[in-house]
Amino acid sequence: MTVLILTSEGDVTADMVVAKLHEMGTPMMRLDPADLPDKAVLSADFAHGDFDGHLSKNGQVLSMGGLRSVWVRRPGEPAAHAAHPSAWLTAETRQALFGMLHSAAARWMNHPCNADQARLKPWQLRVAHLSGFAVPPTVFTTSPRLARQFAEAHRDVVVKSASGPPPGDPGLALPTTLIGPDADFTAVASGPALLQRYVRKRADIRLTCVGTRLFAARKTAEPDQVDGRYGDTEHTWQAVPVPERVGKPVHEYVALAGLAYAAFDFAEDEDGIWWFLECNQSGQFGFVELETGQPISETVALWLSQRKADRGVPQSYW
């Protein structure tokens, strides 16, 4: 039984899992959907009530009947590397590839349907509330008046992108920025704005969930730091235990979201409360593993190597 990893060529995090799969002797194929159809071949056969499908790349052939699991890591746009790319070719290639993979009896990390929903920031915050996390007051709005009222109520707020950094080299980007009630909110009418009460934090927390296993890492924040992803500091990531008051909501969240893998970001305040900021269903973990020594890549490889869960048992559980 073979593991299929869908990701781009330069994905170092995927490289770490590939190395672990090799150590375990688990057969695997690595494929970037962008390489279809020129550098890889697919075929799906639906006849006489049966289904069979194959992927072929560099002489390696993967049968859908022998597909154990699919890791949707950081795949490129289908057919993006084709000799004559087009929106039509991308749509056709996506239909063929994912239609074939969905027809196979394989485990997903994460299933594309669940992953698409999990990317929606307003939905994340709703599920975080339902799961029992501490969530800072947040508003999404295109009303300058409501944005100003929110800032006046909470005084210090951050404005940030709901969808994350845009791909490529955008001419316009929105970094996470601390603002006050005296800011000019006129531009809010031009597009949805995400405003959130500022959490004065003493540390950033990255919690990686793989199946039912949790790995938390803590990085001390600089005074009045807004976004821990940017700026050089003297602090490094350190492994820390997961408090029970956080671990239980994490398991609840991934069960509700149908995720087998999730990377949570929290802001730890002066009282030690971990405030939920976001959950990235395909977030990086390589930098955390390299600094903390936590066996995240090995755990991902083990999950991918397991047999499909019994019917009725959510895939997010091991």
Order of alpha helices (4+ residues) and beta strands (2+ residues): beta-alpha-beta-beta-beta-beta-beta-alpha-beta-alpha-alpha-beta-alpha-beta-beta-beta-beta-beta-beta-alpha-beta-beta-alpha-alpha
